Amino acid sequence: MHGLWSYPGIAARKAFAGRIPFMVFPHGMLDPYFKRAFPLKHVKKLPFWMIAEYWNLRRADRVLFTTALERDLAAESFPWMHRWIPEVTALGTTPPPAEAEHLRGVFHAAFPELAGKRFLLYLGRIHPKKGADLLLDAFTKLAPQHPEIHLVMAGPGADEEWASSLRATLTPEVASRIHWPGMLEGELKWGAFAASEAFALPSHQENFGIAVVEALASAKPVLITHPVNISPEIEADGAGLVAQDTPQGIQKMLSAWLALSPEKRATMGQQALATYAERYDMRRNTAPILRLVETLRNKTP
């Protein structure tokens, strides 16, 4: 079962519990961020949690979390009712589909104005939860001191009301260095990673962060916040920089990145690729999930 707060969870429990092993992937839907950000929605969820959703998890043979941090945070959403059998099974991605030089060429052919430019890449929904406003604010403050750096804000939502209001506050000089290519897919997406200097995701909540892992697979350092649940591993490995998800935290992180020497940025990029290979290569990370499936299958009554 993937996700919570819908009828199929009840159906799975009724059909399978005690007869056929089943597992549930919450995919971050038990993060206490949502309780803080949307307290009224949390109150509305309480009856469904007590009557149905908690029992879906309690009767599941495993509840799968993508990080240890996601597992631990899940217990905080309903701290008085949270017993289940947890298992951490990391997600990941496959490597880029082609050599970096080819991918950069594809990207620059589509966006020639960025050829030869240094830029930071944001790739995701242009949404308040992702901290896009924090990144734009920090870049705006630092741009005058760093005229060589650009920012690419790639993803859907750039023309929606909230994003449009942010764009309206930009000065012409700063706006000329912020690029909005829209949603990127396939080789264009991988080309954006290859052509970038680093990847930035100042999110307020991210149970894993596939785009972060894609950046690591492209040998790009990541500039992320503590609520991105793989941030402890990134910080421990030195594969990027990690900050608080506040205006001050993001500005300090960007300043620290821009102050690094080219040699240190290159070393961090090499570590990013090593971290991907060690922790987030999906060709390896499928194995623990398959072993768990086999273990539960062998216990079928």
N, C-alpha and C positions, 0 to 999 in steps of 0.2 A: 504494500500500500504506500502510495506517495502522497504526502500532505495530510493536513488535518482539517477539521471544521466543515466536513461535508458528509452526506449520507453514506457514501461508499465505505467509510470506515465502520459504520454500524453493520452494514451488509457483510463485510469481510469477517467481522467478529462472529456474527450469527452463523455464517456459512462454514467457517473454518475452525474456530476455537475448540480445542480438545480433539479435533479430528484430522485436520491438515495443518502443518506448521505454517505460520505466516509472520511476516515482519513488517514494520512500519518505519518509513523514512519521514520524520517531521519536516525536514528541509528548513530548519530555522524558525518554524511557526510557533515554537515555545519560548522564543527569546523574550526576556522581560522588557526589552526595548518597547515592544508593542503595548505593554501594560502602562508604561510611562507616557508614551506618545499619544495613546488613544484610550484613556481611562474609561470612557463611557462604553466603548466597544468591549473592553475587558469585562465590565460588569454584565453586559449583555451575554457574554460567552459563558459566564459562570454556571447557569442552569444546564447548558449543553455539556459542559465539562463534567459536572457532577453526575448527570444522568447517563451520558453516552461516551464522550471522548476519552475520559480517564480510563474507563473500562475497556475501551478499544486497545489502549496501550498496556493496561494491566494484563489483559488476556493474550496479548501478542507474545510470540516466542522470543522475539528480540525487538527492541526499539533502536534503530540505527542512527547514530550521530556522525557527522563528517569530521568533527574535531572534538578533542577532550573539552575545550572551552564551551562548545555548543552543548555538550552533555551536561556540564556543570551548571550552565546558565538555565537550562530547561527546568531544573528543580525550583527555580526562583519565581516562575510565573504563577504557580499555585502551590506555595510551599507547604501547605497543610495536606496536600493530596497528590503525591507524586511518586508512587511506587511502581516500578516496572523493571525489566531486565535490559540494561543498556549495553550497547556494543559500539565502539568507535571504528568506523570503516571509512578511511579517507577517500575523497574523490580525486580528480586530477584531469589531465588532458593528454592528448597525443602530441607529438612534436609538430612544428610548422611543416606545411606540405612541400616546401621547396627551399632551396638555398636562400640565405638572407639577401644576397645581392639581387637575385631575381625578384624577390618580394618587394624590395625597396624600389626597384624599377617599375613594377606594376603600380605601386602607390604614387610615385612621382609622376608617372604618366597621367594618372587621374587627377592629381593635384600639383601641377607644376610650380605653383606659387610657393610650395614648401620644399622644393628641391634645394639642397645646400643649406637649409635652415636647421638650427638647433630647436627642438621643441619637446615639451612634455606632453604626454598623451593621457587624456581621460577617455575611457571607453565604457559606456554604460548608459542607462536611462538618465536624462537630464531631469533630476528629481530631488526634492529636499532630503529624502532619506539617504541619498548617495553623497550628500555634502557638496554638491556642485557649486552652491553659492559660496561655501568656504574657500574653495579652490579659486574661484573667480576673484573673490575679495583679496586673497593673499597675493595672487598674481598681479592684480591692479596696484597693490601697494609696493611690490618689489620691481615692477616693470621699469620704472624710470632709471633705476640703478643698474639694470641688466638689459640694455637695448638689444642684445643679440638673441635673447630667448623668446620663443613663441609658445603658444598653448593651443593644442588641438582638443576640442570638445566634441568627441564623436559619440553618436548614439541618438535614439529617438527622443522626442519631446522638446527639441530646441525651439519649436515654433508655438508651443503651448503658452498659456497666459503667464505662468510663473517664470518660465525661462525667458520669455519676451520682456518681462519687467526687469529681470536682471540685466539683460543686454542693453536695455534703454538707459541704464545708469553708467555705462562705460563711456569713457572719453574717446574721441576719435583716434587719438594716438594709440591707446591701449587696445581699442576695438580692432585696429588694423593688424594686430598681432595675435588675435584670438580667432581661430578658424572653426567652423561648424560644418563638417562634411556630412552630417547625418549618420544614419546607421550604416556600418561597414560589415561586410560579410565576405567569406571565402578568402581569396588571396589579397583582396584589398584590406581586410581586417589584419591579416598576418603581416602585410606590408606596412601598415601603420605601426605595428609593434617594432618591426625591423628598422624602420626609419627614425623612430623616436629615440630620445636620449634616456628617458625613464618613464615609467607608468605611474600615474597618480590616482588613488581612489580614497578620498577622505570621508568614507561612509560612516553613518551613525549606527548601522547594523548590517552585518554581512555574515551569514552563518558559515560560509566557506570563501567564496570569491573566485569563480572560475576564471574571470578575466585577469585576476592577479596571477594565477598559475600560468595562463597563456603568456603573460609577460615574462615570467621566469623561464618558460620554455624557449622564449626568444632571446634569452641572455640579457634581459633588461632589468635593472634594479627597480624595485617597487617602493613608492612613497605612499604609505597607508596609515590608517588610524587603528587604535587599540580595539574598537568594536568589530573590526574585520577579524574573524575568529582564528585565522591562521597567523595573526600577527606575532604571537609568541615564538613560533618557529622561524619566521622571517627575521625577527630581532635576534634570536639566538644564533642563527647562521650568519648574520651580517649580509643578508641578501637584499637589504634595502633599509629605509628609515621608517620609524614608527612614531606617531605623535598622538596627542589627545585630539578628539574631534571638536575642537574649538577654533575660533578665528586666530587666537594667539598661537595655538598648537600648530596649525597648518602653516602660518606665516613663518614660524620658527623652523619647521621642517624644510620648507622650500629654501629658506635662507641657508640652512645647513647644506642642502644639496648643491646649491649654486656656489658655495664656498669650497667645495671639494675640488681637488686637482684632477685633471684628465686621467692621471694614472690611478687615482683612488676610485674614480667612477668606473674605469675599465676593470679594476679588480673586483668591484662590487658586481659588475655584470657577469664576470666569470663565476662568482659565487652564486649568483641567481640561477645560472644554468645548472650548477652542481646541486643546488637545493631542489630544483625541479627533478633532476634525475634520481635523487635519493628519496624524495618524499612524495612527488606528485605526478610521476609518470603513470598514466592510467593503464598502460600495458602491464604494469606490475601490480597496481592497486586493485585490479579486478580479482586477483588471486585470493586475498582474504575473504572477499564477499562470496566467491564461489566455494571456498572451503566451508564457510559458515552454512551456506545452503546445503552442501553435502552432509554436514553434521546433523542438521535438523531433519533432513530427508531420511537419514538412517534411524532417527528416533520416531518416525511416523508410526502411530499405533497399528 
